[in-house]
Amino acid sequence: MDAHQEVTSSLPAQADRDALVERILHSGPFHRSPRQRELLRFIASEQAAGRACGISEQHIGHHVFGRAHGYNQAEDNIVRVAARQLRVRLQHYFEGEGSGERLVVEIPKGAYRLEFRFRECVPGPAPERAAATTSRWRSWAEAMARPASVFRALGLGLACLLAGYLLGGSREAGHPPQKAAEAVPPPAAIEELLPGSRQVNVVVADTTLILLQALRGRVSNVEDYARHSYLLTPASDESEGSIPDLIGKMPLTSLADVSFIAGILRGDGLLRDRVRIRHARNASSRDFLTDDAVILGGPRVNPWAELFEPQFNFRFRYNNVGPGCFLNQSPKQGEQPQYGDCRLDDSGDYARIAWVPNGSRTGHVLLISGNSAPATESASDFLLAPGSAARLLAVLGEKEFAHVESFELLLHVPHPAGAPLEARLIAMRTHRVAAL
């Protein structure tokens, strides 16, 4: 039968169904998603065993996600969210690697079963799609060297427009227009570090703190900041309407943070749909208790980072309002006790990427901070780059992020003549999940 003619004369054989499911399980969209693989394999095996009628939300919640029998589905929607994500990943597979498949599998909305059908026509692989699936992933240095100037070229007007949208209070992230079908890129680290169905609170830096701290000569702590204390209200020797008072009323953020948000909004909708953007001034400690979170900037511009700073090996240190440096609490062989100069900014920029459990240990908090905007932006670029999930796992020496409890990466970003070069990993710390 011609490949371009509708094929409806017979149902696919079980062997063909099983083979298709195995190809999907080992494809790019599922490569770093163990729970999605487990969910698809469970539904397929139950259906093949003739138990399709018994596949319910409760059944999946217990056998796949470890929920107790009779758990409250109204309060815990993990199965519904995972099924929606699975439908999206299946669509990505058949638009990308599986574009040449004769057989297609789908999960109907509102159901937990697989429906197999023959394609009406099987398109030939587009040259650019074939090239995308066979090309090698870029090296760590190449990913880290992605030009930061792309976002600077947007101009100050666009940056202000984006900042006004982001910082007008707590808002849900919008949805960019749907793109035409294209080859699915390998997952970015940001997608795999913040998986699941939890809300992700992205807390952007409060850059007005730099000006206020320079004017007043001291750095705030998280307690003062949470109470909107002296940095956000006039000091005793200042009048209302003075320059410090006016600056304190401006909830601004950096272009590096706007760049990071733009990268998330362009990315996989599975993460984008769960993001809530908060300015540091509108955040609270509750944002880091049960939800996943991202904190952009170090304690100097985002005091909420101070909540986690004591547990790090590479800790920020500031000399009044200088650029800051990182202190190595327990130097290993070949490491320095300090990275950067707390008084002078002539030794390049440094950035730290840290991933630690949230307050209730039900999720994680990702902290991205540098002693300069270019350093923070370089670290953010790596986490957003396609394929960075696999590169990060290689650096950590693990096969899955589920095996890691927390980690710290310290990066060096040289910038001769003000132009940042490719970042280099110079030190790291990691903690594995304790064996049961």
Sequence and secondary structure as in RCSB ss.txt:
>XXXX:A:sequence
MDAHQEVTSSLPAQADRDALVERILHSGPFHRSPRQRELLRFIASEQAAGRACGISEQHIGHHVFGRAHGYNQAE
DNIVRVAARQLRVRLQHYFEGEGSGERLVVEIPKGAYRLEFRFRECVPGPAPERAAATTSRWRSWAEAMARPASV
FRALGLGLACLLAGYLLGGSREAGHPPQKAAEAVPPPAAIEELLPGSRQVNVVVADTTLILLQALRGRVSNVEDY
ARHSYLLTPASDESEGSIPDLIGKMPLTSLADVSFIAGILRGDGLLRDRVRIRHARNASSRDFLTDDAVILGGPR
VNPWAELFEPQFNFRFRYNNVGPGCFLNQSPKQGEQPQYGDCRLDDSGDYARIAWVPNGSRTGHVLLISGNSAPA
TESASDFLLAPGSAARLLAVLGEKEFAHVESFELLLHVPHPAGAPLEARLIAMRTHRVAAL
>XXXX:A:secstr
  TTS   SS   HHHHHHHHHHHHTSHHHHT HHHHHHHHHHHHHHHTT GGG  HHHHHHHTT   TT  TTT
  HHHHHHHHHHHHHHHHHHTGGGG SEEEE  TT  S EEEE S      HHHHHHHHS    HHHHHT  THH
HHTTHHHHHHHHHHHHTSSSEE                HHHHHS SSS EEEEE  THHHHHHHHHS    HHHH
HTT TTTS  TT  TTSHHHHHHT     HHHHHHHHHHHHS HHHHTTEEEEEGGG  GGGGTSSEEEEES TT
T GGGGGTGGG SEEEE STTS  EEEESS  TT  SEES SS   S EEEEEEEEE TTSSSEEEEEEESSHHH
HHHHHHHHHSTTHHHHHHHHHT S GGGEEEEEEEEEE  GGG     EEEEEEEEE    
